Amino acid sequence: MERLPDLLLRRFLTAIPVVLIVIVASYVLIELAPGDAVDTYLAISGGDSEFAANFRRLWGLDQGAATRFIAYLGRLVTLDLGQSVIFSRPVFDVILERLPTTLLLMGTSIFVAFGLGTTLGLLAGSKPYSPRDRILSFLGLVLYAVPSFWLGLILIIIFAVWLNVAPVGGFETIASDKEGLERVLDIAWHLALPVFSLGLIYLGLYLRLMRSGMIEVWRLDFIRTAQAKGLSQNRIALDHVARNALLPVITVLGLQLGSMLGGSVVIESVFAIPGFGRLAYEAVIQRDFALLIGVVLIGAITVIIINIVIDIAYGWLDPRIGTQRKVKS
C-alpha cells in the first residue's frame, strides 16, 4: 500500500471529468423532459396562467435553459446545489438528511450479501461438483433470478401480514421518542425486511462468483504445489484458493454498488423508507429539477468514493496491483 497517495491522486483526477459529464448530461436530459415543478403544482392545487407565471419567476424557471445552467454552475462552485421547490429548503440539506438512511440500508445489505454470499461460495467451491456444491449453486441461481421488489412484497405478506412479526414499512416507529440502544433496535427491526430484500438478490451473485473463482484457482499450478507439500484441503481452500478467488468478487462488488444505489429507489418505495432513493423518486414525480440534479450528482460522487475504497481493498488483497517495475535495457 506504499502507492496509496498515487492511487488516490489518479482516481481524483479521473473523477473530475466524470462528475462534469454527469452534471451536463443530467441537466440536458432533465431539460428535454416535458413540464416542470409549476405544472405539477398546478395539477394538484390549481391556478391560472398569471399564478403560474409568478411562480416560475419566483423559482427562476422563467429564464432560458442556458442562463439557468450557467447560474447553476456558478452556485455549484460554492457547493450550493440550489433550492428544492417541493421542500422549500436547500437541496444539500435535504440530501444530507436522507443520504445516511440509504447508506445504512446499503451498507447492511452489502454486509449480508457479501458476507453470506462469499461464505456459501467458499463452501460450494471447496468441493466442486459435490452434492453440497450443486445445492448451493441452485440456491444462488434462484436468488439472483428473483426481482428485488417482488421479494420485498412477498416478505411483507409473510412476515408483516401473516406472521405479524415485522413492520410493513418505515425507518422507525413514528413519534416513539426512543433513544440509545432502544432506538437502534427499533431501526434494525424496521430495516430487517428491506435489508434482506436487497441483500438476498446480490447474495446469489456473490455465491456464484466465489464458487466459479475457486473452481478456476483449484486448477492452477501453485495449488498443485501446495497439495504436493501435504497441506490439508481446508487450509489450501482458505489460505490460497479463497484469497485469489476474492479478486473478481471484489471487482464486481464495486460495479454492483452503483446498481444497488439505484435499486434502493425500488426498495425504499416498496417499504416507504424516507431515504435517498425515495427522494429521487419524489424529485422525478414533482419535477423538482434542482433536487433531481443534486441527487444524481451526490449519487455519482458516492459511487466514485466507494469505488476508490474498493480499489484500495483490491490492492490490499493483491499487492502486485498498481506496482510499476522498471525494466532495464
C-alpha positions as CSV (number, residue, x, y, z in Angstrom):
1,M,0.0,0.0,0.0
2,E,3.0,2.3,-0.4
3,R,1.5,3.7,-3.6
4,L,-1.8,4.7,-1.9
5,P,-1.2,8.5,-2.4
6,D,-0.6,8.0,-6.1
7,L,-3.7,5.8,-6.4
8,L,-5.9,8.4,-4.7
9,L,-4.4,11.2,-6.9
10,R,-5.1,9.3,-10.1
11,R,-8.7,8.4,-9.0
12,F,-9.3,12.1,-8.0
13,L,-8.1,13.4,-11.4
14,T,-10.2,10.7,-13.2
15,A,-13.3,11.6,-11.1
16,I,-13.3,15.3,-12.2
17,P,-14.3,14.8,-15.8
18,V,-16.8,12.1,-14.8
19,V,-18.6,14.5,-12.4
20,L,-18.6,17.2,-15.1
21,I,-20.2,14.8,-17.6
22,V,-22.8,13.7,-15.1
23,I,-23.7,17.3,-14.4
24,V,-24.1,18.2,-18.1
25,A,-25.8,15.0,-19.1
26,S,-28.3,15.2,-16.2
27,Y,-29.1,18.9,-16.9
28,V,-29.7,18.2,-20.6
29,L,-31.9,15.2,-20.0
30,I,-33.9,17.0,-17.4
31,E,-34.4,20.0,-19.8
32,L,-35.6,17.7,-22.5
33,A,-38.3,16.2,-20.2
34,P,-41.7,17.9,-20.6
35,G,-43.2,20.0,-17.8
36,D,-41.7,21.5,-14.6
37,A,-42.4,21.8,-10.9
38,V,-45.0,24.6,-11.6
39,D,-47.0,22.3,-13.9
40,T,-47.0,19.6,-11.2
41,Y,-48.1,22.1,-8.5
42,L,-50.9,23.4,-10.7
43,A,-52.1,19.9,-11.4
44,I,-52.5,19.3,-7.7
45,S,-53.6,22.7,-6.4
46,G,-54.9,24.5,-9.4
47,G,-54.3,28.1,-10.6
48,D,-54.4,30.4,-13.6
49,S,-51.7,31.4,-16.1
50,E,-50.8,34.5,-14.1
51,F,-50.3,32.5,-11.0
52,A,-48.1,30.0,-12.9
53,A,-46.0,32.9,-14.3
54,N,-45.4,34.4,-10.9
55,F,-44.3,31.0,-9.5
56,R,-41.9,30.5,-12.5
57,R,-40.5,33.9,-11.9
58,L,-40.1,33.2,-8.1
59,W,-38.3,29.9,-8.7
60,G,-36.2,31.2,-11.6
61,L,-37.9,28.9,-14.1
62,D,-38.8,31.8,-16.5
63,Q,-35.2,32.1,-17.7
64,G,-33.6,30.2,-20.6
65,A,-32.0,26.9,-20.1
66,A,-28.5,28.2,-20.9
67,T,-28.9,31.0,-18.4
68,R,-30.1,28.7,-15.7
69,F,-27.3,26.2,-16.4
70,I,-24.6,28.9,-16.1
71,A,-26.2,30.2,-12.9
72,Y,-26.3,26.6,-11.6
73,L,-22.6,26.1,-12.3
74,G,-21.8,29.4,-10.5
75,R,-23.6,28.2,-7.4
76,L,-22.0,24.7,-7.7
77,V,-18.6,26.2,-7.4
78,T,-19.6,27.5,-3.9
79,L,-21.0,24.0,-3.1
80,D,-24.6,25.4,-3.4
81,L,-26.9,22.8,-5.0
82,G,-29.8,25.2,-5.2
83,Q,-33.2,25.4,-3.6
84,S,-35.6,22.5,-3.6
85,V,-39.1,23.6,-4.9
86,I,-41.1,20.9,-3.2
87,F,-39.3,21.1,0.2
88,S,-38.6,24.9,0.2
89,R,-35.2,24.1,1.6
90,P,-31.6,23.9,0.3
91,V,-31.0,20.8,-1.8
92,F,-27.9,19.9,0.1
93,D,-29.7,20.0,3.4
94,V,-32.5,17.7,2.1
95,I,-30.0,15.2,0.6
96,L,-27.8,15.3,3.8
97,E,-30.9,14.4,5.8
98,R,-31.9,11.4,3.6
99,L,-28.5,10.0,2.5
100,P,-27.5,8.4,5.8
101,T,-30.6,6.3,5.8
102,T,-29.8,4.8,2.4
103,L,-26.1,4.3,3.2
104,L,-27.2,2.4,6.3
105,L,-29.6,0.3,4.2
106,M,-26.9,-0.3,1.5
107,G,-24.1,-1.0,4.0
108,T,-26.1,-3.6,5.9
109,S,-27.4,-5.2,2.6
110,I,-23.8,-5.4,1.3
111,F,-22.7,-6.9,4.6
112,V,-25.4,-9.6,4.3
113,A,-24.9,-10.2,0.6
114,F,-21.1,-10.2,0.5
115,G,-20.6,-11.9,3.8
116,L,-23.1,-14.8,3.3
117,G,-22.5,-14.9,-0.4
118,T,-18.8,-15.4,-0.3
119,T,-19.1,-17.8,2.7
120,L,-21.6,-20.0,0.8
121,G,-19.5,-19.7,-2.3
122,L,-16.5,-20.8,-0.4
123,L,-18.4,-23.9,0.9
124,A,-19.6,-24.7,-2.6
125,G,-16.2,-24.1,-4.3
126,S,-14.1,-26.0,-1.6
127,K,-15.6,-29.3,-3.0
128,P,-16.6,-28.6,-6.6
129,Y,-19.4,-30.7,-8.2
130,S,-20.3,-32.3,-4.9
131,P,-23.9,-32.5,-3.7
132,R,-23.3,-29.5,-1.4
133,D,-21.9,-27.5,-4.4
134,R,-24.9,-28.3,-6.6
135,I,-27.5,-27.4,-3.9
136,L,-25.8,-24.1,-3.1
137,S,-25.3,-23.3,-6.8
138,F,-29.0,-23.9,-7.4
139,L,-29.9,-21.7,-4.4
140,G,-27.7,-18.9,-5.8
141,L,-29.3,-19.1,-9.2
142,V,-32.8,-18.9,-7.7
143,L,-32.0,-15.9,-5.5
144,Y,-30.3,-14.0,-8.4
145,A,-33.3,-14.5,-10.6
146,V,-35.8,-13.1,-8.2
147,P,-36.7,-9.4,-8.7
148,S,-36.0,-7.4,-5.5
149,F,-39.4,-5.6,-5.5
150,W,-41.2,-9.0,-5.8
151,L,-39.1,-10.5,-3.0
152,G,-39.9,-7.4,-0.9
153,L,-43.6,-7.8,-1.4
154,I,-43.5,-11.5,-0.6
155,L,-41.6,-10.8,2.6
156,I,-44.1,-8.2,3.6
157,I,-47.0,-10.6,3.1
158,I,-45.3,-13.4,5.0
159,F,-43.7,-11.6,7.9
160,A,-45.7,-8.4,8.3
161,V,-49.2,-9.6,7.3
162,W,-49.5,-13.3,8.0
163,L,-47.0,-13.7,10.9
164,N,-47.1,-10.1,12.1
165,V,-43.5,-10.2,13.4
166,A,-42.2,-7.3,11.3
167,P,-43.4,-3.8,10.4
168,V,-44.9,-3.2,7.0
169,G,-42.6,-0.3,6.3
170,G,-40.9,2.8,7.6
171,F,-37.5,3.6,9.0
172,E,-38.5,3.6,12.7
173,T,-41.6,3.9,14.9
174,I,-43.2,7.3,14.4
175,A,-43.2,9.6,17.4
176,S,-41.8,6.9,19.7
177,D,-39.3,9.1,21.4
178,K,-36.9,6.1,21.7
179,E,-33.2,6.8,22.3
180,G,-30.0,5.0,22.6
181,L,-30.0,1.2,22.2
182,E,-33.8,1.1,22.2
183,R,-33.9,3.3,19.1
184,V,-31.1,1.3,17.4
185,L,-33.1,-1.9,17.9
186,D,-36.2,-0.3,16.6
187,I,-34.4,0.8,13.4
188,A,-32.9,-2.6,13.0
189,W,-36.4,-4.1,13.4
190,H,-37.8,-1.9,10.6
191,L,-34.8,-2.4,8.3
192,A,-34.8,-6.2,8.6
193,L,-37.1,-6.9,5.6
194,P,-35.7,-4.2,3.3
195,V,-32.1,-5.4,4.0
196,F,-32.9,-9.0,3.2
197,S,-34.9,-8.0,0.1
198,L,-32.0,-6.1,-1.3
199,G,-29.2,-8.3,0.1
200,L,-30.5,-11.7,-0.9
201,I,-30.6,-10.8,-4.6
202,Y,-26.9,-9.9,-4.6
203,L,-26.1,-12.8,-2.3
204,G,-26.8,-15.2,-5.2
205,L,-24.5,-13.3,-7.4
206,Y,-21.5,-13.3,-5.0
207,L,-22.2,-17.0,-4.2
208,R,-21.9,-18.0,-7.8
209,L,-18.9,-15.7,-8.5
210,M,-17.0,-17.0,-5.5
211,R,-17.7,-20.6,-6.4
212,S,-16.7,-20.1,-10.0
213,G,-13.5,-18.3,-9.0
214,M,-12.5,-21.1,-6.6
215,I,-13.0,-23.7,-9.3
216,E,-10.6,-21.8,-11.6
217,V,-8.0,-21.3,-8.9
218,W,-8.1,-25.1,-8.0
219,R,-6.6,-25.8,-11.4
220,L,-3.6,-23.5,-11.1
221,D,-0.1,-24.9,-10.6
222,F,0.6,-23.3,-7.2
223,I,-2.4,-25.2,-5.8
224,R,-0.9,-28.5,-7.0
225,T,2.4,-27.5,-5.4
226,A,0.6,-26.9,-2.1
227,Q,-1.1,-30.3,-2.4
228,A,2.2,-31.9,-3.1
229,K,3.6,-30.4,0.2
230,G,0.9,-32.2,2.1
231,L,-1.2,-29.3,3.1
232,S,-4.8,-30.1,4.1
233,Q,-7.7,-29.5,1.8
234,N,-9.3,-27.0,4.2
235,R,-6.1,-25.0,4.7
236,I,-5.5,-24.8,0.9
237,A,-9.1,-23.7,0.4
238,L,-8.9,-20.9,3.0
239,D,-5.3,-19.7,2.7
240,H,-4.7,-20.0,-1.0
241,V,-7.8,-20.6,-3.1
242,A,-10.3,-18.3,-1.4
243,R,-7.9,-15.3,-1.3
244,N,-7.3,-15.4,-5.0
245,A,-10.9,-16.2,-5.8
246,L,-12.0,-13.0,-3.9
247,L,-10.3,-10.7,-6.5
248,P,-13.1,-10.9,-9.2
249,V,-15.7,-10.8,-6.5
250,I,-14.3,-7.5,-5.1
251,T,-14.3,-6.2,-8.7
252,V,-18.0,-7.0,-9.2
253,L,-18.8,-5.6,-5.7
254,G,-17.5,-2.2,-6.9
255,L,-19.6,-2.4,-10.0
256,Q,-22.7,-3.6,-8.2
257,L,-22.7,-0.7,-5.7
258,G,-23.9,1.7,-8.3
259,S,-26.8,-0.6,-9.2
260,M,-27.5,-1.2,-5.6
261,L,-27.9,2.5,-5.0
262,G,-30.3,2.6,-7.9
263,G,-32.1,-0.5,-6.5
264,S,-32.7,1.4,-3.3
265,V,-35.2,3.5,-5.2
266,V,-37.4,0.5,-5.6
267,I,-36.9,-1.0,-2.1
268,E,-37.4,2.3,-0.4
269,S,-40.6,2.9,-2.4
270,V,-41.9,-0.6,-1.5
271,F,-41.1,-0.2,2.2
272,A,-41.9,3.5,2.5
273,I,-38.4,4.3,3.7
274,P,-37.5,8.0,3.7
275,G,-34.1,7.6,2.1
276,F,-32.0,8.8,-0.8
277,G,-33.7,6.5,-3.4
278,R,-37.2,7.6,-2.4
279,L,-36.0,11.2,-2.6
280,A,-35.0,10.7,-6.2
281,Y,-38.5,9.2,-6.9
282,E,-40.1,12.2,-5.3
283,A,-37.9,14.6,-7.2
284,V,-39.0,13.0,-10.5
285,I,-42.7,12.9,-9.7
286,Q,-42.7,16.5,-8.5
287,R,-40.5,17.7,-11.4
288,D,-38.1,19.3,-8.9
289,F,-35.2,19.7,-11.3
290,A,-32.7,21.2,-8.8
291,L,-33.3,18.4,-6.3
292,L,-33.1,15.8,-9.0
293,I,-29.7,17.0,-10.4
294,G,-28.4,17.2,-6.8
295,V,-29.5,13.6,-6.2
296,V,-27.8,12.4,-9.4
297,L,-24.6,14.4,-8.6
298,I,-24.3,13.2,-5.0
299,G,-25.1,9.7,-6.1
300,A,-22.3,9.8,-8.6
301,I,-19.8,11.2,-6.1
302,T,-20.9,8.5,-3.6
303,V,-20.3,5.7,-6.1
304,I,-16.9,7.2,-7.1
305,I,-15.8,7.3,-3.4
306,I,-17.0,3.7,-2.9
307,N,-15.1,2.5,-5.9
308,I,-11.9,4.2,-4.6
309,V,-12.3,2.2,-1.4
310,I,-12.8,-1.0,-3.5
311,D,-9.6,-0.2,-5.4
312,I,-7.7,0.1,-2.1
313,A,-9.1,-3.2,-0.9
314,Y,-8.2,-4.8,-4.2
315,G,-4.6,-3.6,-3.9
316,W,-4.5,-5.0,-0.3
317,L,-5.6,-8.4,-1.5
318,D,-3.1,-8.5,-4.3
319,P,-0.1,-6.2,-3.6
320,R,1.1,-6.7,-7.2
321,I,-1.7,-4.5,-8.5
322,G,-0.6,-0.9,-9.0
323,T,3.1,-1.5,-8.8
324,Q,5.4,-0.4,-11.5
325,R,8.6,-2.2,-12.4
326,K,11.4,-0.5,-14.2
327,V,12.8,-2.6,-17.0
328,K,16.5,-2.1,-17.6
329,S,17.5,-2.0,-21.1
